[in-house]
Amino acid sequence: MNRKAVSKLEFAKHATSALFCVVLACMTGFAAYEQQNERSWTKVTATVLNNRTSSEDRHSKFGMETFHSLFLTCEYKVGSSTYKKELQEEEDKSSNVIQLASEKYHPGSTIAVHYNPADASQCALDPAVGKDKLQLWQICTGLFALMAILSFFEAGKSIQLRY
C-alpha cells in the first residue's frame, strides 16, 4: 500500500470514530437533559388510598432470590382536577423492610409526590435520579465530546500527511 492510501485509510478511521463520539455525546447529553428536566416536577401532597405488597422470585448473580415490593395507590389534586395513581414505593430483598414501609404508608396517610407540569397525570414519588447519576451523564457527555475532538484532530493530522 502506498503512503496516500494509508493516509486516506487513517483519515477514514479517525473521521468515523469522531462521528461515532459525536453521536454518543449527543445521546448522553440528551439523557442528562431529560434527567434534569424530571427534577423540575412540581411537589404536591397526596393521600394514600391503598397499599399492597407483592413478592417475585428472580434470577440474580447469587442465584434465585425473592424481591418484595410495596405499591401505593395515591390520590392528589392539581388545580380543580383529582388524579389517582399506583406507584411503587419500595423494593427490597427483606420482607421486614417492606412491612415497615407498609405500616408507614397506611391508607389515609399523606405522602409527597411530584407531578409533571406538562401532564399532571404523570407523577412519581421522587422523579430525581439523584445528583450522582446526573453528574455521571454529564461526565460521559464531556468524555465523548473530548474523544470526538481528539479524533477530529487526528483526522486532520492524517490529511496533512497526505500533502
N, C-alpha and C positions, 0 to 999 in steps of 0.2 A: 504494500500500500504506500502510495506517495504521501508527502507531507500535507498537501492540500486536502486529500481525502481524510486524513487523520484529523485535521483541524475542523473539517465540516462535521465529522462524527462527534468530536469533543463539543462543538457548539450545540449540536442537536441534543446531546446528553445533558448538558448544563441548562439549556433552554427548557427542556422537558421537565427537569427536576425543579426549576424555578417556577414554572407554571403550576406544577403539582403543589408546591409550597404555597403559592398564592391562593389556590383553591382551598387548601387546608386552613390557611389563615382566615379566609372569608367565612368558612364553615364554623370554625371555633369562635370567631368574632361574633357571628350571628347568634350562636348558642349563648355566649356571655351576655349579649344584649337581651335575649329572651329571658335569661335568668334574672337579670337586673330589673326587667320590666315586671316580672312577677312579684318582686319585692315591693312594688308600689300599690299593691292591692289595699283596699280600704278595710280597716278593722271594725267589726261590729259584734255586739253581744248576741249570742244565740241561746236558745233553751233546748236542753237535751230532752227529746220526747221518748226515746227508747235507746237501749244499748243491747248488743248481743255479742256473744263470743263465738269463735269457731276455732277448730283445730285442723291442721293439714299436715300430712306426712310428706316430706320432700327429701330428695337426694341432695346431699351436700358433700363436701370434701371429707367429711367424717363418717359418711355412710347415710343411712336413713335417719332423719330427725323429725321431730314433731314441732311445728311452729303454731303458736297460739296468737289469735288476733282479736282485737276489740273494735267493733263498728258502732258508731254513734249516729242516730237519726236526729238531726238538729233542725230547728226552725228559726229563721231570722227574718227581720224586716229591713227593707231598703225603701225609703220613701213610703208610698202607700201600698207597696207590694210585699207579700209574705212568701218566703221560699222555704222549701223543705228539702233536705239533702242528707244522704247517708255518707258518712266519712269514716275512713279507717284511722283510728286514733293511735293504736299501738300494735306492734308485732314483736313477739319475743319467744324465745325457746322455753321460758319459765312460765308455767300457768299461774304461779303466785303473783308475778308482775301484772299479768292481765287481770287477775282477780282484784288486785288493789286499784288498778285504773278503773275497773268496772264499778267499784264502790265509790270512787271519787266522782265519776261522771254518771251518777244515777239519774233516772228520769226526774225532770223538774229542776235539775241543777243548771247553772249557766256556764257558758264557755265562750271564749273569744274565737271568732272565725274571721277570715279575710276573704272579701269577695272582689271579683274583677269589676272595676268601674265600667268597663265597656259591655259587660254581660253579667248582671248581678246574680244570675242563676248559677254561675260558676263560683265555687268557694272552696277554701282549704283551711285546715286548722293552722298551718304555718306554711305559706307559699314560698318563704325564703329558702333558698338552697343552702344557706349558710355562707358566711364570708369566706371560709376556706375553699369551698368549691368554686365560688365565683372568681376568686383570685387564681385558682388553678386554670380556669378557662382563659383568663386574661394572660397568664404566663404562657400558655400554649399558643395563643394568638400571636404574642410577641415573638416567640421562638420560631414559629412557622414563617412569620414575616421576615425575620432576620435570615433564616435559611434561604428564602426567596431572593433577598437582596444579594447574599453571597453567591448564589447560583447564577444570578444575572451578571454579577461581576466576573465570575469565572467564564461565562459565555462570552462576555466582551473581550476578555483576555485571549480566548481562542480565536476570535475574529482578527485581533491584532497580529497574532502569529501567522495568519494566512497571508497577510500583505506585507 
